């Protein structure tokens, strides 16, 4: 399937290049967008005077444009749904953590009651809430589904101070005993202590659902946010494409810095607690009111056993995967998180995901040092930060603490 996609992509490139060649020969004054990196750049875009870009006559980006996204084109043309495109970049997991094929409800219930609820350090975290009500479905990942959640009336009182909740409900057949192996002990210690630090304070408790349609399934209870950053980016890009225009999903560099500052701060907290996230990407950033509003990093609570996602992964991780190193023996470091952070920055400034259209099992493009093209007119400071994050040498990448300082916009104004 990957080779087929690549052949289509290369064919589109050939068509566009031939079209441009014929236009040059005919003396027409059509040019690619001057923001496009790595393609023919002949100066100011001919369409900029009227606020549009002439990569293509209809205002949409050509396949050579840095803002061209096959995913967004599929959404625009109705060929895929938002769920279809989200599923394409679900987290890759250690197969041993999800291979339970049979229903293991009795074992899970017993393990929750006899081990987790009585855990000498974590017990309070698992007995904090009961009688969770699960509402509408909001999203889905490889292991779990996200639902709106609330607590029912209990006697004459109601659980107060817990509005806007969601339940991350693990799918049927997932062994709770195996799931526990994915929980970093440092994270569980923070959660059991009721940490007031982000991102730990987002998770309120762990519950075992004993009745209703989700009977015998485990869930984490969390604060509810508007949407994830990837979904927000897709909507921004769709809005541009629908207007027959294209460009970066976010115009205001201060808003971009605000999100990246929040994400870097959360990553710093994780790293200081001794936790490697392993899967930094835009879909693992939640936002309350769009870019510029409150946002934070998620999906760290089950990071053990995760082996990352596609080309968000650092070259040293892809090299291990290519050598078929067993999942349990893959070596992830904090510097691998920084590389993924750089790819998440790339998502924010282009709207695209890393190496769209390239075969997902061909890692040579990264291992030989190639990186996705960045816009030519990207803020130079931000461009430098991104390039530092995805440096081939892990030791040359900044730390999370350094990123916090770099993204502190107050230092720039």
N, C-alpha and C positions, 0 to 999 in steps of 0.2 A: 504493500500500500504506500509505503514511504517513497519507493523508487518511482511509482506512478505519479505521486504528487510532485516530486522533483521534476519529472519530465514535463509536466504541465507548466510548472513555474519557469523552467528554462525555455519552453516554447513561447510563453508570454514575453519573456525577455527578448527573444529573437524577433518577435513581431514588433515590439516597441522600438527596438534598435533599427529595424528596417524602415519603420515609419519615420523615425527621426532622420535617417539617412536620406530618404526620399524628399523630406521637407527641406533639408539643407540644400539638396541638389536643385530643388525648385525655387530656392530663394526665400521661402517662407520664414518668418521671424519667430517660430515656436521654439521654446526652450524648456528644459526641465526646471523644476523648482530649484531655486538656488540654496534651499536648505538641505537638499539631498546630498548625502555623502557617498563618495566612491562611484559616482556616475558623472557623465559629461556635465560640466558646469561652465557656462559661457557668460556668467555675469548675472545682473539683476533679472529676476523672473519677469517675463513679458506681461504676465497677468496681474502683477502687483499694483498697478496703477488704479485698478478698479476693485482692489481688495480680494481678488481671486488668484488662483494659481493655475498655470496652464500645463501641468504635467500631462494632462489629457484634455482634449477639447471640452469634455463635460465637467471639468473641475475636480474629478476624482484622481487619486494618485496613480501613477503608472506602477507596474510591478518592480521597477527599479527605484522607486522613491523610498526614502527612509521611513515614511509614514504608511507605506502600503502594508495592509494586514489581510491575508486570506481569510482569517477568522471573521473579521468585521465585514468583509465582502459577503461571506456566507450568511451572516446575520442580516445584512442589508437586503440581500436577495431572497430571504426567507428559506434558504437551503438548510439552515441549522437553527436550533433554538439556543437560548442562553444556557440552558442546562447542557446541551450537547457540547458547546464550546468549553464550558466549565469542566466537564468530565474529562476532556482531553488533557488537562493538566492537574489531575488528581495526584496526590502524593503516592510515590512508589514505596511499598512496605516490604519488610522482611517477610517472605512467604510463610515462615513458621508462625508468625503472629496472627495470621488470618485463615489458616488452613482447616480450622474446625468445620467439618461439614455437617455434623449431626446436631440435633437440638441438645443443649447441655444446660437447660434451665435449672434442673434440680441441683446440679453441681454448683452453678453460679450462685444460686440463692443460699446454699449452705456455706459457700466460701465467703459471701458478703457478711452473713450473720455471725459466723464463727471466727473469721479471720480479720476482715477489714473493720467491721464495726467494733471489734474488741482489740484492735491494734493499740499497743501502749502509747504510741505517739500520734497516729493518724485517726484514731477512733472517733474523736469529736467531729472531724470533718465529714465522716460518713453517717453520723447520727444527728446532724444539725437540722436537717429537714426531712419531712415525711409527707405522704399523701400529695405528691406532685400531680398536677393536672397538665396534660400535654395537649396543645392546640394545633393550629395550622402549621403545615410544613413550610419551612423557609429556605432550606438548602440541603445539600447532600455532599458527602465526601466518600472516600474509599472505604472507610470503616464505620462511619456514623452518619446520622441524619440530624438536621437542626430543626427544632420545632419551637413555636411560641409556648411559653409555660407560665403557670401561675399556681398558687396554693389555694385550696378551697377554704371556705369558712370552717373554722374549728370551734365548736361550741358557740359562745357569744362573741368571740373575737375573730379577727382576721389577721393573717400575717401582714404586718405593715412594714414599710420601708423597703419592700422588695418588688417594685414595679418593673415593667419592661424586662422580663426575664426570658431566657431561652434555655432549652434543654438540648444538650448534645447527647443524643440517644444512640448507643451502640447497636449495631445491627444484630439480628438473630444469628445464633451460631458462633458468635465471638466469645471465646472463653475468657471469663473474668480473671482467671488465674494467669493466663497468657497476657491479658491486657495490662495487668499490674506490672509485668516485666518491662513494659514500655514507659512506665512512670519514673522519671528521674527522682531519686530519693531527695535530692535537694529541693525539687519543686514541691514534693509532697510535704516536706518539712515546712516550707514557706506557707503552703495552703493550710496546714493544720494549725499554724500559729496565727492565722487570720492576718497575714501581712498586709500592710497599708500601702505597699509599694506597687506601682504598675510594673509589669502587667499582672502580677500575682493577685491583686485585689479584684480582678475581674471574675474569678471563679469563686462561687459562693459555697458550694458543697457538692458531695457525691451522693446519689440516691439510688436505691434499687426499687424499681416500679413493680408493684405487687398486684395490680388490678387494671382492668380496662384493656384497650387494644394494644398497649405496650407492655403487657404483663411479662414479668421475668426478664426485663431488659435494664441494663445499667445506664445511668446518665450523669453527666456533670451539669450542674445548674450555673448559668452565667448571666451576666448583664447583657441586655439586648442593644445592639447598635443598628444603624440604618441598613448598611450593606457592607460588603467587603470592597476593598479598593479596586480589585480587578473588575468587578461588576460595574463600579462607578466609572472606571476608565472606558470600558466598552460602551457605556451609554453616552459618554462624551464624544467618543469617536463616531458612533452611529449618528449622533446629532449633526456632526460636521459633514459626514458623508451624505446624509439626507439633504443637506443644504448645498450639495455639489461643491463641497470645499474640503480641505484637509489641512492638517498641521498638527501641532502638539495638542494633547488632550486638555492641558491646563496652561493658560496664558500667563498667569501671575506667578512669578518665580518665588514670591514670598509664601504663597500657598504650598508650593512644592516643597520648599525648605521646611515648612511647618510640619508636614506629614513625615518627612524624612528625619527631622529632629526627634519627633515622638517615637518613631520606630527605632532609631538609634539609641534613644534613652532606654527603651524597653530591652533592647538587645544587650545593652551595657549591664542592666540589672540581672539578666539571665547569666551572662558571662561571669559577673562577679559572684553569682551564686553557684558557679561551677557547672552550668547547664549549657550544652551546645544544642542549638535549635534544630539544625540539619535540614530545614525546609523553608528558608526565607523566600517569599514571593508576594506579589501584590494581593493574591487571593487569601493570604494569611495576615492581612492588615484589615482591621475593621475600622469603619468611620461612622460617626454619629450624624454629621450634618454636611457630608461632602468634604472635599479638600479644603483645608483651612479650619475645619471643625475638629472636635476631639477624635483622636484615632489611637490605636494601639495594636501591638503584635499579639497574635494568637497561635494556637496549635502547638504550644511548647509542652503541654502536659503529658503528651504521649510520644516524646521525641526518640526514645530508645527503640531501636528496631526500624526507624524510618531511614530510608536510603535516598531521600531527596526527590527532586522532580526534574526530569529532562535536562535541558541545557542551563538551568539555574545552578546546576552542580559544578563545583570547582574542578579544574583539570586533574588535580591529584585524586579526586573522588572518581571521576570518569575513567582515569587510568586503572584504578583498582577494579572497577566494574568490568572494564574491557578485559582484564586479566582473569576474570571470573573468581575474584576473591570472595569467599562466602560472606553473605550479608552480615553475619554475626561478627566477622573479623574486619569489616571495613573500618578504617581509621578516619574519623571526623574530628576536625579541630575547630577552634574559634575562628581561625583564618578562613576556613571553608565557608563559615557563615558570612564572613565579610565579602567573599566573592559573590555569594548569592544575593547579598544586599546590593551589590553593584548592578546585578541583573534586574533586581526590583526597581532600582533607580532608572534603568533603561526603559522599563515598562512605563514609568511615569512620564518620561520626556518624549517618548515616541508613540505610546499607545499599543505597541506591538509586544509579542512575547519573543524570547530569544530564539533566533534562527528558525523563524516560521518557514515551513515548506521544506526544510532540510530533513533527511531521514533521521528519525529519532535514535536509531542505534548506531549511527556513524559519528563517533566522537572525534575523529581525526581533525575536524575543522577547529575544535577547541584545543586539542593537544598540540597542534602545530602553531598555536598562538593567535589564531584569528578570533575576532570579537565582532559583535553586531555593529553596524554603522550607526554613528551618532549624528544628529543634525549639525550642519555646518555652522548655524547661527546660535547653537546652544551656549548658554552662559559659560564663560571660560572656566570659572571657579568650579562650577558643578561638573563640567566635563572632566576636569583634572581629578576630582574626587572619584568619579565613576571609573576612570582609567586606573587609578591607584587601587581601587577595590578589586578589580578583576585582573590585576597583575598576575602573570604566570607564576611568579615566585611568591609563595605564601608569606614569606618573611618581609616582603616589600609592601604588603597590604597594611592599611591602618588598623588600629584597634577600634572596638566599639566606642571607647571613651574618646578617642581622637575624632571619630565621626560626630559625636555629640557636639564637640567644640566647633567642628567645621560647619555643622548645620544650624548653629545658633545664629539665627538671622539678626538678632539684636547686635551681634558683633560686626555686622556688615553695614549697618546704617547709622 
